[in-house]
Amino acid sequence: MIPLPTIQASNRGIPTHPSIPSTPIALFVGATSGIGEATVKQFAQHTRTLTPRVYLVGRNAAAGHRITQECRALNPTGEFVFLQADVSLLSVVDEISLMLLRDEPYLNLLFLSTGTTAGKAETPETLRTLTALLYYARLRFTLNLLPLLHSTTPGHLRRVISVLAGGHEGPVLDAADPDGRSLSMRDFRGQITSMTTLAMEVLAERAPSVAFVNAYPGTVRSGLFREADSWYGWVTWAVLVVIGRWVYIPTVESGERHVFLATSGRFRARDIGVKGGDGEGGVMVEGVEMARGTDGRMGSGVYSVNWDGEVAEEKVREVLEELRRDGMKEVVWSVLESVFVRVTGRVMVGG
């Protein structure tokens, strides 16, 4: 476990670290509650001597405007822009992506934490809403915005964080049911987490200067279960109502830990790896070491990370290796591209 004081020390080093530009540009998708809200506030606070430009995307306009005001109070020198949008629609993802590609010179951080517990709902684009928010929209944003991440000055932060279930990758993938409609919620979590990690590995091969993190946040108080439409969601909500005070990770701590994931040199990009100096891969402090990637190599650019900052255990790496041997990484990417083409007419917004 990475202790909270160590994480706080790392985060305090953000404003003066050479990997963080004077104007860090970040996009937080799913920032109007829970983990996204907590993280963007901590990011604002820890960059208060810089001039960050931060975009917050969410459906709740009232919450979005409130959070941008709170971020401005935390960091008066920063620019915080709220974009009201339903990103379960890939067409909306493309609209936001095009705006950023047009208006911004680079991107340092893409933070993705959209979610829902509405397991039965479907989007107008005929995708399962749950999978659209947890997987398709996140990978669509990432693929669309790779050019901006590439445009970041060499040596500066280039990172993608998907808050999902790192360390809980499952051994079975049903390529015929990527939406997981026929799966239990437990099996769905394993499948979508493995799909995310394998897709990140493909992206890291294409963009070795970008670091990718599939993060499990632990149990954090949020509005996630307000949309539950199944017995699983209702039971989970009821249990948390009873025992939440003893199991919830404090919201501020969650925000601190996710800012650490976003900025620490522990999770560096593949082309920096073990060869780069501490100034290139992100903030490094005493007590923090470079992490082992999902392929088992140190600093290999893709990380499956538990709530405490530790990477997935050996058994998870073995699960992923077996999936690779079975050709599932290529299958996952092929299915992802076919869904993008079917829904939007193209693999990526600029393609």
N, C-alpha and C positions, 0 to 999 in steps of 0.2 A: 504494500500500500504506500502511495506517495502521501506523506502527512500533509495536512492542510497548511501548517506554517511554511513548509517548503514550497507549496504551490503559491501561497501568498507572496513569498519572497521572490519567486520567479515572476509573478505578475507585476510586482513593483518595479522590476527591471525593464519592463516594456518600453517606457518613454525614452530611455537612453541607449537602447540596444541597437547596433548597426543594422540588424535585419528588419527593423521596423521603420518605415519611411516617416518623414515628418507629417505627411498626409496619407495615413493608411486608409484605403478604401475597402469597405466591407458590405456584403449583402447578407442580411438575416431573413430567412424565409421561414415564417411561422413564429413571429416575434411578438404576438399580442397576448401571450399568456405563458405560464409555466416556464420551462427551461429556456425557451427563446427570449422571453422577457428578462429573466434573471441574467442571462449571459450578455445581452446587449447593454444592460445597465452597468454591469461590471466592466465591460469593454469600454464604455464611455468614461467610467471613472478612472480606469487605468491608463487612458490615453489623454488625460485632461491637460497635460502640458504640450500635447501635439494638436494638430488640426484635422482630426479624422473626418471622413465623409462616409456616412453610414445610411444605408437604405434598409427600411424595415417593411416587410411584406406580411399582410394578414387580412383576414376577413372582417374583423371587428373594428370598425372605424373609430368608435369612441375610445376603445382601449389603445388603438394605434396612436391617436393624437395625444392621449394622456401620456403614453410611454415616451413619445418623442419630446414632449415638454419636460418630462423628468430627466431624460438624457441630456437635454440642453442645460438643465440646472446643474447636473453633475459635471458637465463639460461645456462651458459657455463658448469655447473656441471651436467646438465641433459643429458640423452640419449634419442634421438628422432629418431624414425624409421618409415619411410614411406613404406606402403605396397600398391602397385597399384593393385586394384581388382574391379571387378564388382560384388557387393554383392546382386544384384537382383537375382543371381543364388545361391540357397541354397547349391549346391555342393561347391561353392567357400567359402561360410560362414563356411562350415565344414572344409575346408582346413586350413583356418586361425585359427579356433578354435583348431584344432589338433596341429598346430604349437605352439600356446600359452600354451596349456595343456602340451605339451612336454617340452617347454623351460622355463616356468615361475613357480615360487613356489606359487604365490598367485596373486590376482587381487583386487585392491581397488575400481576402478571406471570403469564402462562401460557406455560410453556416445554415444548415438545413435541419429543421426540427418540426416540420408539419406533421400532423397526425389526426387521427379520429378513431373512435371505437365503434363507428357505424359499419358493421360488417356486411350488412345486406344491401346497402345503398349502391346505386350505380350512377355514373356521370352521364351527361348528354353525349359524351364521346364513346359510350358503351364500355367504359372501363369500370371495374369495381372501385368505388371511391376510396376504400381502405388502401388498396394497392397503388392507386394513382397518387395518393398523398405520401405514402411511405416509400415508394420506389420510383415509379415512372416520372413524376414531376421532379424529383430530386436528381435523377440521372439526366433528365432533359436539361435542367438548369446547368448541371455540371458540363455536359457536352457542349451546350450552346456557348458557355462563358469561358471555355478553355482558351480562346484567343486573348481574352482580357487577362487571364491568369498568366499566359505566356508573355504578355506585354509588360509585366512587372519588371522593374530593374533587376538584373542578375544580382543575387545575394540577398534580395529582399523577400519577405514572407510571401509564399504562394501556397495556400492550403484550403482543402475542402473537408468539412466536418459534417457527417450525417449522423444525427442522434437517433439511433435505432436500437440494436441489440448485439453489439460487438461481443464476442465470446460465447454467443448462443447459436452459432452456425449449425444447421442441421445436416445430417448425412444424406438425405433423400431430396432430390429435386424432380418435380413432375413438369417436364417441359411442355406437356400438353395442357397443363393448367397453371400457367404462370401467375394468374390472379389468385390462386389458392382457394377458389370457391368451394372445392370439394374437401378441403382440409379442416381439421380441428384447429382451434386458435393456437395451440401449442406447436403443431406441425407447420402451420402457416408461418409462425415466427421463425422457426428454424429454416424454412425454405427462403423466405424473403431476406433473411439476414445473410444466408449463403449467397444468394443472388447478388446482393449489394456488394459484398466483399469481392466476389469474383469479377463483377463489373468494374469495381475500382481497380483491380489488378490490370484489366485491359486498359483502362484509362491511364494508369501509371506507366504502362509500356509506351503509350502514345505521348504522354506528357511527363517525362521523368523529372522535370524541374518542379513538379507540383506534388505535395504530400497529401495523402488521403487517409482519413480516419473514420472508421465505423465504430461509433461509441455507444456503449450501454450506460444510461444515466443513473441507474438505480431507481428507487422509488421516490419521486418528487411530487409535491402537491401541485396540481394543475387542473385545468378544466377538461382534460382529455375524456373523462367518462360522462360528460354531459350529453354526448350524442350516442351513448350505448343503445344498441337495439337487439341484444341477445342476452341469454341467461348468463353467459360467461362475463360479459361486461357488467351486468347488474350485480352479480355475486361479488365480483372484484371490487366494485364501487362500495357495496355494503360492508365488505370486510375492511376496506381502508377507512371507512367512516368510524369503525370500532377501534382499530389498532393503529391508525395512521400516525398518531402522535408519537408512537414508539418506533416506527419504521421509516418515517419520512426523512430524507436527507434535507437539512435546512436549505431553503431556497437560495439564500446568499452564498452558501457553500457550493451549491450546485453551479451557480453562475461563475464562481471563482474557478472551479474545477474545469469548466468548459472553456473559459478563457485560457487556462493553462494548456488544454489540448490544442487550442487554436494558435498558440504563440511559442510554445516550448520547443527547444532544440532536441528534445527527446524524440519527437516525431518528425524527422527531417525527410526531405524529398530524396528520391532515389539517386539523382545525379550528384547530390552532395554526399549522402551516405557517410561511411567511415572516413572518407578522404577530406571532407570539408572541415574547416575550422569552426569553432564555436560561434563566430560572428555570422556564419552563413545560414545555419539551420534553424535559428530561433534562439530564444533566451535559454541559457544554461546556468544553473546555480549548483552550489554544493548539495550533494545528496540525490542529484538527478543524473541518470545515465541514458545513453542512447537506447532506444527500444528495438526489440526484435520484430521484424515485419511478419506478415502472414505467411511468407514463404520460408520462414525460419532464419533469415539472414538479418544481421544487424543493419539498421538504417535503410531498409529496402524500399521504403516509400509508401507502403500500404499497411495500416495498423488496425487490428481488431482490439478494442480497449474496453476494459471494465470500468465501472463507476469510480474505482479508486485509483485510476491512472496506470494500472498494471495491464500488460497485454494478455491476450488469450492464452490459455494453457496449451500444453503440448498436444493434448487430445483434440483440440480444435484445429490445430495445424495439420494433424493427421487426417481429420475429416476433410479439410480443404484439399489436401494432397490427393486423397482418393477421388474426390470430385474432378480434380484436374486430370488425373490419369484416365478417367472415364470420358474426357472430352467435354465436361460440363461447362467449363469456362467459355469455350467457343459457342456452345449451344445457348448459354445465357445471353451472350452478346448478340447472337443472331436473332434470337427471339425479341430482344429489346429493340433492335433496329427494325425488325418487321412490324412491331407495334407502333413505333414512331412513324414509319412510312404509311401504315394504314390510317392512323389518326390524323397526321399532319401533312402527309404527302412527301415528306423528306426526312432524312436521318437526323439532321440538325438544322437549326434555323438559318445558318449561312450556307448550307449545302444544297 
